[in-house]
């Protein structure tokens, strides 16, 4: 859904009207000095624009914890056929929360718990679609003799049950005359001799014709010339009546027989044709041609095989209008033939893919309309109505969007009121929109998006207050920070504007926020800082377009580079050391981008890039960089190391270890030993492994490498020594790491001081890290553990953590525990609730459930237990608490 809601100005017809070079020159002239003139403000406003937040096409319940708990409860007692749809709903909730890993886990659960073969097909295809671009991983696993074809093709011929409708023809004794053994069917000039009783046994109509009271029962010759069956086809039917099988029958003849069998209700013959044709579907063209027959002749096995081909080729198959037509125009019966009871799941998938391609397209609309028709429960309907409402809003079909949002609201989806408010604003009813949101805020437990949306319909201090409240309730919303930063810039308060946008970039590397900061730097002619941000943007998204999609980021980078001095290779390495040492991850990304442009050792540089991206919580971009490192590896042993990291990062630790060992056999290198040590330490929790990990890291340090990587190895070695209680050796490692400017070693050294019970030294060591590191929320959090019982110091540090990175959950848990110790139960629960409102976290839910249990609120405790188990169904402590609380349920 990353492509949802592009601006109107993204249209190609407008792209050519932009001339960034002249634009940059003009703006540079205007913004060289800040004056109080109106012209300056207007020139800033001309390119520092903050687009309105979008109405996203997600399921966003008022209390997601309550809905997750309801789903968990239903999963405990539902029939197997209902499970997949419940997991799909769980997926939609996690999607609204932005929890990618949990989304995938819900999809996997839907696939694993599928009650029908059609559901297994749909969710398998969905998981495969989500794993696009991971073919390299499958190839790597194949070299380790491990198959990655989890979601391979389904053999519908064997897996769909044989369903023969109608009763078998009973023997009927003819009145008078002797029974004829054979019958001759005349087709044109040819006569096909068949066994009368065998043909009669194919269906009730044939039985009535040949063995009942019809005139034909007394005839030896019967004319079938007008029944669209060829002599060869009838001969094949005669053979089938004797043998019960269709052997080496060409597809065209099978189709002919299928139509004939359907006409004469020959269920076993029809089923045999259905399955035989299904086994012949190989290509998309086959599937397109045969799906028409499958639907027309009610052949579910053939239809499922055709559907499997289409879904296997997602998203490309949706560029074929023939495929889109099949999905778009299927009625209820046709959907049932094609996908059984999994119609809603299918159209959820198709809608998702279509919206990712182009949310404005007609096919997106048609799939969402089919989604509405396929919905069977209110929760399914409200999702479908809301999603189509979002698309209609985007297409400026305002009346239709309004009716769809109203339908979603009537079914309980309060978030759709944001769509209605936006439509009211578009139609000129700004005050009505404000009042609409005010009514929602006063009637429910308010959420951040409500205040954010209401802020659009007021001005001045009221807007500012609403946006502050939005940030307080949900600090992950980017629009409030962007609006405040832009407003401060309009008032020519540059430092305050930068500080505001840096607040969100400190914990959420959002492209739109990096773009705004780029504009702010550009406005004050800080081209070094501007180039840093645009290069970070291009690292995260190489095709990113700025200024509402009008200009490629790469083009702007080219223009800004003219105003920045070129760096030599030595300059780049010095800059990288400086920024890496100061824990400036965005700055480090920018330097590496520039080094890659200069033609350095690309494999090594892409690998460093991937490490930074992982640290910045950008796993998709990190994997892309790792794959580029693999692609640009300069040697076989280097390539094996990158393969090992790719496998390790995708959960294949054993295979990653094997790649490290293969690399070491070719050449003893720092990275191979480091990979093996890292993977072994992470996979083996037994202290007996420690000596092996220590040996591997020592071997790594003996191999050539630069100080950036050696500092990391020393840091890791110190950690292992500390785990083993070898504190002197650990301290030596950390001190040596600090000597080569590995700043994070301060944290390890602080731990050593703490383990030696010198808490003041530990506190002081963390203070040094805080003073050096640009991104230091984790340092404040760690320092809070070394305050030697001074709760005020601890509280101050944790308040700073929440200010710098509100997504870190430990501060909320600590503050809640302190309140609970002070018998302030309501305040303790409220502290946890404010974080849970915007972050689905098992530890927060676990603690709140325990608090609810403590105060005797069994129902609330049970709700939190169930929601937490939706996040991690196998969490042992949570399972125990759930069992205990469940036993007390009234």
TIZA-384890 format. One record per residue (C-alpha): x, y, z; residue in three letters. Coordinates in steps of 0.2 Angstrom, whole numbers, padded with zeros to 4 digits, always signed. Layout:
N
XYZALA;...
//
This chain:
890
+0000+0000+0000UNK;+0015+0011-0001UNK;+0009+0019-0017UNK;-0008+0024-0010UNK;-0015+0041-0013UNK;-0002+0049-0025UNK;-0005+0067-0028UNK;-0014+0073-0043UNK;+0002+0082-0048UNK;+0010+0065-0051UNK;+0002+0064-0068UNK;+0015+0062-0082UNK;+0008+0077-0091UNK;+0014+0088-0077UNK;+0031+0081-0075UNK;+0039+0089-0090UNK;+0033+0106-0084UNK;+0046+0105-0070UNK;+0063+0112-0072UNK;+0073+0108-0056UNK;+0088+0118-0062UNK;+0079+0134-0065UNK;+0069+0131-0049UNK;+0084+0128-0038UNK;+0092+0144-0045UNK;+0077+0154-0042UNK;+0074+0148-0025UNK;+0092+0150-0020UNK;+0091+0168-0024UNK;+0076+0171-0015UNK;+0081+0161+0001UNK;+0099+0167+0003UNK;+0094+0178+0017UNK;+0079+0178+0028UNK;+0070+0194+0029UNK;+0053+0199+0035UNK;+0046+0202+0018UNK;+0030+0193+0012UNK;+0040+0188-0004UNK;+0052+0177+0007UNK;+0037+0168+0016UNK;+0028+0165+0000UNK;+0044+0158-0008UNK;+0047+0146+0006UNK;+0029+0141+0006UNK;+0030+0137-0013UNK;+0041+0122-0010UNK;+0039+0118+0009UNK;+0022+0110+0008UNK;+0015+0097+0019UNK;+0001+0087+0011UNK;-0014+0082+0021UNK;-0014+0066+0029UNK;-0022+0052+0019UNK;-0038+0042+0023UNK;-0030+0025+0023UNK;-0039+0010+0017UNK;-0036+0000+0033UNK;-0047-0008+0046UNK;-0044+0003+0061UNK;-0055-0001+0076UNK;-0057+0011+0091UNK;-0050-0002+0103UNK;-0039-0015+0093UNK;-0035-0024+0109UNK;-0054-0028+0111UNK;-0056-0034+0093UNK;-0040-0045+0094UNK;-0046-0053+0110UNK;-0063-0056+0102UNK;-0055-0065+0087UNK;-0044-0075+0099UNK;-0059-0081+0109UNK;-0068-0085+0093UNK;-0053-0095+0086UNK;-0054-0106+0102UNK;-0071-0112+0098UNK;-0075-0109+0080UNK;-0076-0123+0066UNK;-0061-0127+0055UNK;-0070-0118+0041UNK;-0070-0102+0050UNK;-0052-0100+0056UNK;-0044-0093+0040UNK;-0057-0079+0039UNK;-0053-0075+0057UNK;-0034-0075+0054UNK;-0038-0064+0039UNK;-0047-0051+0050UNK;-0032-0052+0062UNK;-0021-0048+0047UNK;-0031-0033+0043UNK;-0030-0026+0061UNK;-0011-0028+0061UNK;-0010-0020+0044UNK;-0019-0005+0051UNK;-0006-0004+0066UNK;+0008-0005+0053UNK;+0014-0022+0061UNK;+0022-0030+0046UNK;+0029-0046+0055UNK;+0013-0049+0063UNK;+0003-0047+0047UNK;+0014-0060+0039UNK;+0012-0072+0054UNK;-0007-0070+0053UNK;-0007-0074+0034UNK;+0004-0089+0038UNK;-0008-0095+0051UNK;-0023-0093+0039UNK;-0013-0104+0027UNK;-0009-0117+0040UNK;-0026-0118+0047UNK;-0035-0117+0030UNK;-0051-0127+0031UNK;-0052-0129+0012UNK;-0040-0132-0002UNK;-0046-0116-0010UNK;-0041-0106+0006UNK;-0025-0115+0006UNK;-0022-0109-0013UNK;-0027-0091-0009UNK;-0017-0089+0006UNK;-0002-0098-0001UNK;-0003-0086-0016UNK;-0004-0071-0004UNK;+0011-0077+0006UNK;+0021-0079-0011UNK;+0016-0062-0016UNK;+0022-0055+0000UNK;+0039-0064-0003UNK;+0041-0056-0020UNK;+0060-0054-0024UNK;+0065-0068-0012UNK;+0070-0080-0026UNK;+0088-0078-0022UNK;+0085-0085-0005UNK;+0077-0100-0012UNK;+0092-0103-0024UNK;+0103-0102-0009UNK;+0093-0114+0001UNK;+0094-0126-0013UNK;+0113-0126-0012UNK;+0111-0132+0006UNK;+0099-0146+0000UNK;+0084-0137+0008UNK;+0068-0134-0002UNK;+0060-0117+0000UNK;+0044-0122-0010UNK;+0032-0120+0005UNK;+0018-0113-0006UNK;+0021-0124-0021UNK;+0007-0129-0033UNK;-0008-0139-0026UNK;-0014-0155-0035UNK;-0032-0151-0036UNK;-0036-0167-0046UNK;-0031-0177-0031UNK;-0036-0165-0017UNK;-0054-0159-0022UNK;-0066-0172-0018UNK;-0077-0181-0031UNK;-0094-0174-0030UNK;-0107-0183-0041UNK;-0124-0175-0040UNK;-0140-0184-0042UNK;-0144-0202-0039UNK;-0138-0217-0049UNK;-0150-0224-0062UNK;-0160-0238-0055UNK;-0163-0253-0065UNK;-0180-0252-0073UNK;-0188-0267-0081UNK;-0196-0263-0098UNK;-0214-0268-0100UNK;-0214-0281-0114UNK;-0201-0284-0127UNK;-0184-0291-0125UNK;-0169-0281-0118UNK;-0157-0275-0132UNK;-0139-0277-0128UNK;-0132-0263-0139UNK;-0137-0247-0145UNK;-0131-0238-0161UNK;-0129-0219-0160UNK;-0130-0211-0177UNK;-0120-0195-0179UNK;-0121-0188-0197UNK;-0116-0203-0208UNK;-0108-0213-0194UNK;-0115-0225-0182UNK;-0106-0228-0165UNK;-0110-0245-0157UNK;-0111-0244-0138UNK;-0116-0256-0124UNK;-0134-0250-0120UNK;-0133-0254-0101UNK;-0116-0246-0099UNK;-0122-0230-0107UNK;-0138-0230-0097UNK;-0128-0231-0081UNK;-0119-0214-0085UNK;-0134-0204-0080UNK;-0153-0204-0076UNK;-0157-0196-0093UNK;-0148-0209-0102UNK;-0156-0222-0091UNK;-0173-0216-0095UNK;-0169-0215-0113UNK;-0162-0232-0115UNK;-0169-0242-0102UNK;-0185-0234-0097UNK;-0202-0230-0104UNK;-0196-0218-0118UNK;-0198-0223-0136UNK;-0179-0224-0138UNK;-0179-0239-0126UNK;-0186-0250-0140UNK;-0175-0243-0153UNK;-0158-0250-0159UNK;-0153-0234-0168UNK;-0154-0217-0160UNK;-0150-0201-0169UNK;-0138-0189-0159UNK;-0133-0178-0173UNK;-0141-0162-0165UNK;-0132-0164-0149UNK;-0115-0156-0153UNK;-0105-0172-0151UNK;-0093-0179-0164UNK;-0092-0197-0169UNK;-0075-0198-0161UNK;-0082-0190-0145UNK;-0096-0202-0144UNK;-0084-0217-0147UNK;-0073-0210-0133UNK;-0089-0209-0121UNK;-0093-0227-0126UNK;-0076-0232-0121UNK;-0077-0223-0105UNK;-0093-0231-0101UNK;-0084-0248-0102UNK;-0068-0243-0093UNK;-0072-0228-0082UNK;-0056-0219-0088UNK;-0051-0206-0102UNK;-0034-0211-0109UNK;-0025-0200-0121UNK;-0039-0189-0126UNK;-0034-0172-0133UNK;-0040-0156-0124UNK;-0052-0151-0138UNK;-0061-0167-0137UNK;-0061-0167-0118UNK;-0070-0150-0119UNK;-0083-0157-0131UNK;-0086-0172-0120UNK;-0087-0160-0105UNK;-0101-0150-0113UNK;-0110-0166-0118UNK;-0108-0174-0101UNK;-0115-0158-0093UNK;-0130-0158-0105UNK;-0135-0176-0101UNK;-0131-0175-0083UNK;-0117-0188-0084UNK;-0109-0184-0067UNK;-0095-0197-0067UNK;-0090-0193-0085UNK;-0091-0174-0082UNK;-0080-0176-0066UNK;-0067-0187-0076UNK;-0066-0173-0090UNK;-0065-0160-0077UNK;-0050-0168-0068UNK;-0042-0173-0085UNK;-0043-0155-0091UNK;-0037-0148-0074UNK;-0021-0158-0076UNK;-0017-0150-0093UNK;-0018-0132-0087UNK;+0000-0125-0089UNK;+0000-0107-0095UNK;-0009-0091-0092UNK;-0017-0093-0110UNK;-0022-0111-0106UNK;-0030-0104-0090UNK;-0039-0090-0098UNK;-0047-0101-0112UNK;-0052-0115-0100UNK;-0058-0105-0086UNK;-0073-0100-0097UNK;-0077-0118-0100UNK;-0075-0122-0081UNK;-0087-0108-0076UNK;-0100-0112-0090UNK;-0100-0131-0087UNK;-0098-0129-0068UNK;-0081-0138-0067UNK;-0073-0134-0050UNK;-0057-0144-0052UNK;-0053-0136-0069UNK;-0058-0119-0062UNK;-0047-0121-0047UNK;-0032-0126-0058UNK;-0035-0111-0069UNK;-0036-0099-0054UNK;-0020-0107-0047UNK;-0011-0102-0063UNK;-0017-0084-0062UNK;-0013-0082-0043UNK;+0005-0089-0046UNK;+0008-0075-0059UNK;+0003-0061-0047UNK;+0005-0046-0049UNK;+0009-0048-0068UNK;-0007-0057-0073UNK;-0018-0042-0068UNK;-0010-0033-0083UNK;-0020-0045-0094UNK;-0037-0038-0097UNK;-0044-0056-0100UNK;-0039-0061-0082UNK;-0046-0045-0075UNK;-0063-0048-0084UNK;-0064-0065-0077UNK;-0062-0059-0059UNK;-0072-0043-0062UNK;-0088-0051-0069UNK;-0090-0067-0059UNK;-0107-0068-0051UNK;-0110-0077-0035UNK;-0112-0095-0043UNK;-0097-0092-0054UNK;-0086-0086-0039UNK;-0092-0102-0030UNK;-0086-0113-0044UNK;-0070-0104-0046UNK;-0065-0103-0027UNK;-0077-0112-0017UNK;-0081-0103+0000UNK;-0065-0093-0001UNK;-0072-0079-0012UNK;-0069-0065+0001UNK;-0051-0070+0004UNK;-0048-0071-0015UNK;-0055-0053-0017UNK;-0045-0047-0002UNK;-0029-0052-0011UNK;-0034-0046-0028UNK;-0039-0029-0021UNK;-0023-0028-0011UNK;-0012-0031-0027UNK;-0023-0020-0037UNK;-0021-0005-0025UNK;-0002-0008-0024UNK;-0002-0006-0043UNK;-0014+0008-0045UNK;-0027+0013-0032UNK;-0037+0023-0045UNK;-0039+0010-0058UNK;-0055+0002-0064UNK;-0049-0015-0059UNK;-0046-0009-0041UNK;-0064-0003-0041UNK;-0071-0019-0048UNK;-0062-0030-0036UNK;-0068-0020-0021UNK;-0085-0021-0028UNK;-0083-0040-0029UNK;-0076-0039-0011UNK;-0092-0031-0005UNK;-0103-0045-0014UNK;-0092-0058-0006UNK;-0093-0052+0012UNK;-0103-0063+0024UNK;-0101-0054+0041UNK;-0102-0036+0046UNK;-0084-0035+0050UNK;-0080-0040+0032UNK;-0093-0028+0025UNK;-0086-0013+0035UNK;-0069-0017+0028UNK;-0075-0018+0010UNK;-0086-0003+0011UNK;-0072+0008+0019UNK;-0059+0002+0006UNK;-0070+0006-0009UNK;-0074+0022-0001UNK;-0056+0027+0000UNK;-0054+0023-0018UNK;-0069+0032-0023UNK;-0062+0047-0013UNK;-0046+0046-0023UNK;-0056+0045-0040UNK;-0065+0061-0034UNK;-0082+0051-0035UNK;-0087+0060-0019UNK;-0106+0055-0018UNK;-0102+0037-0020UNK;-0088+0038-0008UNK;-0100+0046+0005UNK;-0112+0032+0004UNK;-0099+0019+0006UNK;-0091+0028+0021UNK;-0108+0030+0029UNK;-0111+0011+0026UNK;-0095+0007+0035UNK;-0099+0019+0049UNK;-0116+0011+0051UNK;-0108-0006+0054UNK;-0096+0001+0067UNK;-0081+0007+0058UNK;-0078+0024+0067UNK;-0062+0028+0057UNK;-0073+0030+0041UNK;-0080+0046+0049UNK;-0063+0053+0044UNK;-0068+0050+0026UNK;-0085+0058+0029UNK;-0077+0073+0037UNK;-0064+0075+0023UNK;-0079+0074+0010UNK;-0088+0088+0020UNK;-0073+0099+0019UNK;-0071+0096+0000UNK;-0089+0101-0002UNK;-0086+0117+0008UNK;-0094+0111+0025UNK;-0078+0114+0035UNK;-0088+0118+0051UNK;-0098+0102+0049UNK;-0082+0092+0047UNK;-0075+0100+0063UNK;-0091+0096+0073UNK;-0092+0078+0066UNK;-0074+0075+0073UNK;-0078+0084+0089UNK;-0093+0072+0092UNK;-0083+0057+0089UNK;-0069+0063+0101UNK;-0082+0067+0115UNK;-0091+0050+0113UNK;-0076+0037+0113UNK;-0059+0035+0120UNK;-0050+0047+0108UNK;-0036+0042+0097UNK;-0022+0052+0089UNK;-0030+0051+0072UNK;-0046+0060+0078UNK;-0037+0076+0083UNK;-0025+0075+0068UNK;-0041+0075+0057UNK;-0050+0088+0066UNK;-0035+0100+0065UNK;-0038+0101+0046UNK;-0054+0110+0049UNK;-0048+0124+0061UNK;-0035+0137+0061UNK;-0022+0145+0072UNK;-0020+0140+0090UNK;-0034+0128+0089UNK;-0025+0118+0075UNK;-0009+0119+0084UNK;-0017+0112+0100UNK;-0026+0098+0091UNK;-0009+0093+0083UNK;-0001+0093+0100UNK;-0014+0082+0107UNK;-0013+0070+0092UNK;+0006+0068+0095UNK;+0003+0065+0113UNK;-0010+0051+0110UNK;+0000+0044+0095UNK;+0018+0050+0093UNK;+0020+0039+0077UNK;+0009+0051+0066UNK;+0021+0060+0055UNK;+0009+0074+0049UNK;+0009+0084+0066UNK;+0028+0085+0066UNK;+0028+0090+0048UNK;+0015+0103+0050UNK;+0023+0111+0065UNK;+0040+0111+0057UNK;+0033+0119+0041UNK;+0024+0132+0051UNK;+0039+0137+0061UNK;+0049+0138+0045UNK;+0036+0150+0038UNK;+0039+0161+0053UNK;+0058+0160+0049UNK;+0062+0150+0065UNK;+0074+0138+0056UNK;+0082+0130+0072UNK;+0065+0126+0079UNK;+0058+0120+0063UNK;+0073+0108+0061UNK;+0072+0102+0079UNK;+0053+0098+0077UNK;+0056+0087+0061UNK;+0071+0079+0070UNK;+0060+0074+0084UNK;+0051+0061+0073UNK;+0066+0057+0062UNK;+0075+0052+0079UNK;+0064+0036+0080UNK;+0055+0034+0063UNK;+0065+0036+0047UNK;+0050+0041+0036UNK;+0053+0047+0018UNK;+0041+0061+0019UNK;+0050+0068+0034UNK;+0067+0066+0026UNK;+0060+0075+0011UNK;+0054+0090+0022UNK;+0070+0091+0031UNK;+0079+0092+0014UNK;+0068+0106+0010UNK;+0072+0115+0026UNK;+0090+0113+0023UNK;+0088+0119+0005UNK;+0079+0134+0011UNK;+0093+0140+0022UNK;+0106+0135+0010UNK;+0114+0121+0020UNK;+0118+0111+0005UNK;+0130+0098+0015UNK;+0115+0094+0026UNK;+0103+0094+0011UNK;+0114+0082+0001UNK;+0115+0070+0016UNK;+0096+0069+0017UNK;+0093+0066-0001UNK;+0106+0053-0002UNK;+0098+0044+0013UNK;+0082+0045+0004UNK;+0089+0037-0012UNK;+0097+0023-0001UNK;+0080+0019+0006UNK;+0070+0021-0010UNK;+0081+0023-0026UNK;+0066+0028-0037UNK;+0058+0041-0024UNK;+0050+0057-0032UNK;+0049+0073-0022UNK;+0038+0088-0022UNK;+0022+0079-0023UNK;+0030+0067-0036UNK;+0035+0080-0048UNK;+0054+0078-0047UNK;+0065+0063-0046UNK;+0076+0063-0030UNK;+0091+0058-0040UNK;+0088+0074-0051UNK;+0088+0085-0036UNK;+0104+0077-0029UNK;+0113+0080-0045UNK;+0108+0099-0044UNK;+0113+0100-0025UNK;+0129+0092-0028UNK;+0135+0107-0038UNK;+0135+0117-0022UNK;+0145+0104-0012UNK;+0164+0100-0012UNK;+0169+0084-0019UNK;+0177+0071-0007UNK;+0191+0060-0011UNK;+0191+0042-0006UNK;+0201+0046+0009UNK;+0189+0060+0014UNK;+0174+0048+0012UNK;+0182+0036+0024UNK;+0186+0049+0037UNK;+0168+0056+0036UNK;+0162+0038+0038UNK;+0173+0035+0053UNK;+0167+0052+0061UNK;+0149+0048+0058UNK;+0149+0030+0063UNK;+0158+0034+0079UNK;+0146+0048+0083UNK;+0131+0035+0080UNK;+0125+0046+0066UNK;+0117+0032+0056UNK;+0108+0043+0043UNK;+0125+0053+0040UNK;+0134+0036+0038UNK;+0121+0030+0025UNK;+0124+0046+0015UNK;+0143+0044+0015UNK;+0141+0026+0009UNK;+0130+0031-0005UNK;+0143+0044-0011UNK;+0156+0031-0010UNK;+0146+0019-0020UNK;+0144+0033-0033UNK;+0163+0035-0033UNK;+0166+0017-0038UNK;+0173+0009-0022UNK;+0172-0009-0017UNK;+0154-0011-0019UNK;+0151-0027-0011UNK;+0159-0021+0005UNK;+0150-0005+0005UNK;+0133-0012+0001UNK;+0136-0024+0016UNK;+0140-0009+0027UNK;+0124+0000+0021UNK;+0114-0016+0026UNK;+0121-0015+0043UNK;+0115+0003+0045UNK;+0098+0000+0038UNK;+0095-0014+0050UNK;+0100-0003+0064UNK;+0088+0010+0058UNK;+0074-0003+0057UNK;+0072-0003+0038UNK;+0073-0022+0036UNK;+0067-0022+0017UNK;+0080-0009+0012UNK;+0093-0019+0022UNK;+0089-0035+0013UNK;+0090-0026-0004UNK;+0107-0019+0001UNK;+0113-0037+0006UNK;+0107-0044-0011UNK;+0117-0030-0020UNK;+0132-0034-0009UNK;+0130-0052-0015UNK;+0129-0047-0033UNK;+0144-0036-0032UNK;+0155-0048-0022UNK;+0173-0048-0028UNK;+0177-0066-0024UNK;+0169-0082-0020UNK;+0173-0082-0001UNK;+0165-0065+0000UNK;+0150-0070-0009UNK;+0147-0085+0003UNK;+0148-0073+0018UNK;+0134-0062+0010UNK;+0124-0078+0007UNK;+0126-0083+0025UNK;+0120-0066+0031UNK;+0105-0067+0019UNK;+0100-0084+0026UNK;+0103-0079+0044UNK;+0093-0063+0042UNK;+0078-0073+0035UNK;+0078-0086+0049UNK;+0089-0099+0041UNK;+0103-0099+0055UNK;+0110-0117+0052UNK;+0112-0113+0033UNK;+0120-0097+0037UNK;+0132-0105+0048UNK;+0136-0118+0034UNK;+0140-0104+0022UNK;+0152-0096+0034UNK;+0161-0112+0036UNK;+0162-0114+0017UNK;+0169-0097+0016UNK;+0182-0100+0029UNK;+0188-0116+0019UNK;+0192-0105+0004UNK;+0199-0091+0014UNK;+0201-0086+0032UNK;+0193-0069+0033UNK;+0187-0057+0046UNK;+0169-0057+0039UNK;+0167-0076+0038UNK;+0173-0079+0056UNK;+0162-0064+0062UNK;+0147-0071+0054UNK;+0150-0089+0061UNK;+0153-0082+0078UNK;+0137-0070+0077UNK;+0126-0084+0071UNK;+0132-0097+0084UNK;+0130-0085+0098UNK;+0113-0081+0093UNK;+0107-0099+0091UNK;+0116-0107+0105UNK;+0111-0102+0123UNK;+0122-0114+0132UNK;+0137-0106+0140UNK;+0147-0121+0133UNK;+0146-0112+0116UNK;+0155-0097+0123UNK;+0173-0104+0121UNK;+0169-0108+0103UNK;+0162-0090+0100UNK;+0177-0082+0108UNK;+0189-0092+0098UNK;+0180-0087+0082UNK;+0180-0069+0086UNK;+0199-0070+0091UNK;+0202-0077+0074UNK;+0192-0063+0066UNK;+0202-0050+0074UNK;+0218-0058+0067UNK;+0212-0056+0049UNK;+0213-0040+0040UNK;+0199-0028+0041UNK;+0196-0009+0045UNK;+0193-0002+0062UNK;+0174+0000+0060UNK;+0172-0019+0059UNK;+0186-0023+0072UNK;+0178-0012+0084UNK;+0161-0022+0082UNK;+0171-0038+0084UNK;+0179-0032+0100UNK;+0163-0026+0107UNK;+0155-0043+0104UNK;+0170-0052+0111UNK;+0168-0041+0127UNK;+0150-0046+0128UNK;+0154-0064+0128UNK;+0167-0062+0141UNK;+0155-0053+0152UNK;+0142-0066+0150UNK;+0155-0079+0156UNK;+0160-0068+0171UNK;+0178-0064+0164UNK;+0176-0046+0168UNK;+0194-0041+0166UNK;+0195-0048+0149UNK;+0178-0040+0144UNK;+0185-0023+0150UNK;+0200-0025+0140UNK;+0190-0028+0124UNK;+0179-0013+0127UNK;+0194-0001+0131UNK;+0202-0007+0115UNK;+0186-0004+0105UNK;+0185+0013+0112UNK;+0203+0017+0107UNK;+0198+0014+0089UNK;+0182+0025+0091UNK;+0169+0011+0093UNK;+0158+0023+0103UNK;+0145+0009+0107UNK;+0158+0000+0118UNK;+0154+0013+0132UNK;+0139+0003+0135UNK;+0148-0013+0137UNK;+0161-0005+0148UNK;+0147+0002+0159UNK;+0140-0016+0161UNK;+0157-0022+0167UNK;+0157-0008+0180UNK;+0139-0012+0185UNK;+0144-0031+0187UNK;+0159-0025+0198UNK;+0146-0016+0208UNK;+0154+0001+0204UNK;+0137+0009+0199UNK;+0144+0027+0198UNK;+0157+0022+0185UNK;+0143+0013+0175UNK;+0133+0029+0176UNK;+0147+0040+0170UNK;+0152+0028+0156UNK;+0134+0029+0149UNK;+0135+0048+0151UNK;+0150+0048+0139UNK;+0140+0038+0127UNK;+0125+0050+0128UNK;+0137+0065+0125UNK;+0145+0057+0109UNK;+0130+0048+0101UNK;+0119+0057+0090UNK;+0105+0044+0092UNK;+0105+0041+0110UNK;+0088+0035+0116UNK;+0095+0018+0120UNK;+0109+0026+0130UNK;+0097+0035+0141UNK;+0087+0019+0144UNK;+0103+0009+0148UNK;+0109+0023+0160UNK;+0093+0023+0169UNK;+0098+0006+0176UNK;+0113+0013+0184UNK;+0106+0027+0194UNK;+0110+0017+0211UNK;+0092+0018+0217UNK;+0089+0036+0214UNK;+0072+0036+0207UNK;+0072+0054+0201UNK;+0087+0051+0191UNK;+0080+0035+0183UNK;+0063+0044+0180UNK;+0072+0059+0171UNK;+0082+0047+0160UNK;+0066+0037+0155UNK;+0056+0053+0152UNK;+0070+0058+0140UNK;+0069+0041+0132UNK;+0051+0043+0129UNK;+0054+0060+0122UNK;+0067+0054+0110UNK;+0059+0038+0105UNK;+0041+0035+0111UNK;+0041+0017+0103UNK;+0053+0010+0117UNK;+0042+0001+0129UNK;+0053-0001+0144UNK;+0050+0017+0151UNK;+0031+0015+0151UNK;+0033-0002+0160UNK;+0045+0005+0173UNK;+0034+0020+0176UNK;+0019+0009+0178UNK;+0028-0002+0190UNK;+0033+0012+0201UNK;+0015+0019+0201UNK;+0009+0001+0206UNK;+0021+0000+0220UNK;+0014+0017+0226UNK;-0004+0009+0226UNK;-0009+0020+0211UNK;-0017+0006+0202UNK;-0028+0017+0190UNK;-0013+0028+0185UNK;-0002+0013+0182UNK;-0014+0005+0171UNK;-0017+0022+0162UNK;+0002+0023+0159UNK;+0002+0007+0150UNK;-0014+0011+0141UNK;-0007+0026+0133UNK;+0007+0016+0125UNK;-0004+0002+0120UNK;-0015+0014+0111UNK;-0002+0016+0097UNK;+0010+0001+0099UNK;+0004-0017+0099UNK;+0017-0024+0112UNK;+0016-0041+0121UNK;+0026-0035+0136UNK;+0014-0020+0139UNK;-0001-0031+0137UNK;+0006-0044+0148UNK;+0010-0031+0162UNK;-0007-0023+0160UNK;-0016-0040+0161UNK;-0006-0044+0177UNK;-0012-0027+0184UNK;-0030-0030+0180UNK;-0029-0047+0188UNK;-0021-0039+0204UNK;-0036-0027+0206UNK;-0048-0040+0202UNK;-0054-0035+0185UNK;-0054-0052+0178UNK;-0063-0048+0161UNK;-0050-0034+0157UNK;-0036-0046+0162UNK;-0043-0059+0151UNK;-0045-0047+0136UNK;-0027-0042+0138UNK;-0021-0060+0139UNK;-0031-0065+0123UNK;-0024-0049+0114UNK;-0006-0053+0119UNK;-0008-0071+0113UNK;-0013-0064+0096UNK;+0004-0056+0096UNK;+0013-0072+0101UNK;+0002-0088+0103UNK;+0017-0098+0111UNK;+0023-0086+0124UNK;+0024-0097+0139UNK;+0021-0084+0153UNK;+0007-0077+0144UNK;-0001-0094+0142UNK;+0001-0097+0161UNK;-0007-0080+0165UNK;-0021-0083+0153UNK;-0025-0100+0160UNK;-0025-0093+0178UNK;-0036-0079+0173UNK;-0047-0089+0163UNK;-0051-0101+0178UNK;-0057-0085+0187UNK;-0069-0079+0174UNK;-0087-0078+0180UNK;
//
